[in-house]
Amino acid sequence: MTEANRELAELARRLKEAREFLNMSQQFVAAETGIPRSAISDIERGVRRVDSLELKRLATLFRLTPEYLLTGSDAEAAQSATLSALARATSEMTTGEQDEVLRFALFLQNLKRPQSEG
């Protein structure tokens, strides 16, 4: 496999991973970006290249940077995608359910803190 083919495969993987992480269908991505659904499928399978304007539209929709999609290195973008997915997942919940998610997040945060010896 050539370097160009490896890069294309990695881009395809990151795009599919981002779409699935955000729980978006290929049809939804197509409707939002103006890229045909069949092209989205081909891109995600690594059989079609992405032009720069398409990459920009996909990055905007996924709330990631083109740099992250191309290289996989952009911690801020990855965190932004996580927060976007969390907001989308909780948007349909009741206030009580949202409070429960927040309590769980705080619980997880406290697990990572070193316990003070007493």
C-alpha positions in Angstrom: 0.0 0.0 0.0 1.4 3.4 -1.0 1.7 6.3 1.5 -1.1 8.1 -0.4 -3.4 5.1 -0.1 -2.6 4.8 3.6 -3.4 8.5 4.1 -6.7 8.1 2.1 -7.7 5.1 4.2 -6.9 7.0 7.5 -8.9 10.0 6.4 -11.8 7.7 5.4 -11.6 6.0 8.8 -11.6 9.3 10.7 -14.6 10.6 8.7 -16.6 7.5 9.3 -15.6 7.4 13.0 -16.6 11.1 13.5 -20.0 10.6 11.7 -20.8 7.5 13.7 -19.6 9.1 17.0 -22.0 11.9 16.4 -24.8 9.5 15.6 -25.3 10.9 12.1 -26.5 8.9 9.1 -24.8 9.2 5.8 -28.1 10.6 4.5 -28.1 13.3 7.1 -24.5 14.2 6.3 -25.3 14.3 2.6 -28.3 16.6 3.2 -26.3 19.0 5.5 -23.2 19.2 3.2 -24.7 18.9 -0.3 -22.4 15.9 -0.9 -24.4 13.0 -2.4 -24.9 10.1 -0.1 -23.3 7.7 -2.5 -20.2 9.9 -2.4 -20.2 9.9 1.4 -20.2 6.1 1.3 -17.4 6.0 -1.3 -15.3 8.5 0.8 -15.8 6.5 3.9 -14.7 3.3 2.1 -11.6 5.1 0.8 -12.5 4.6 -2.8 -13.2 8.3 -3.5 -11.0 11.3 -2.7 -12.3 14.3 -0.8 -11.8 17.7 -2.3 -10.8 20.6 -0.1 -14.3 22.2 -0.1 -15.9 18.9 0.8 -13.4 18.4 3.6 -14.2 21.9 4.9 -18.0 21.2 4.9 -17.5 17.8 6.6 -15.2 19.3 9.3 -17.7 22.1 9.9 -20.6 19.7 10.3 -18.6 17.4 12.6 -17.2 20.4 14.5 -13.7 19.2 13.9 -10.8 20.9 12.2 -9.7 19.9 8.7 -6.3 19.3 10.3 -7.7 16.7 12.6 -9.5 14.9 9.8 -6.3 14.9 7.7 -3.8 14.0 10.4 -5.7 12.8 13.4 -3.9 15.2 15.7 -5.9 18.0 17.2 -6.9 17.3 20.8 -9.1 20.4 21.1 -11.1 19.3 18.1 -11.5 15.8 19.5 -12.8 17.2 22.8 -15.1 19.5 20.9 -16.6 16.6 19.1 -17.1 14.7 22.4 -18.9 17.7 23.9 -21.1 18.1 20.8 -22.1 14.5 20.9 -22.8 14.7 24.6 -25.0 17.8 24.1 -26.8 16.1 21.2 -27.4 13.0 23.3 -28.8 14.9 26.3 -30.9 17.4 24.4 -33.9 15.2 24.3 -33.6 14.2 28.0 -35.7 15.6 30.8 -34.1 18.0 33.2 -33.9 15.2 35.8 -32.2 12.9 33.3 -29.7 15.7 32.5 -29.0 16.2 36.2 -28.3 12.5 36.5 -25.8 12.6 33.6 -24.1 15.6 35.3 -23.9 13.7 38.6 -22.4 10.7 36.8 -19.8 13.0 35.0 -18.8 14.5 38.4 -18.6 11.0 39.9 -16.2 10.0 37.1 -14.2 13.1 37.5 -13.8 12.4 41.2 -12.6 8.9 40.5 -9.6 10.3 38.6 -8.5 12.6 41.5 -6.0 11.3 43.9 -7.6 10.6 47.2 -6.0 12.6 50.0 -4.7 10.5 52.9 -6.4 11.3 56.2 
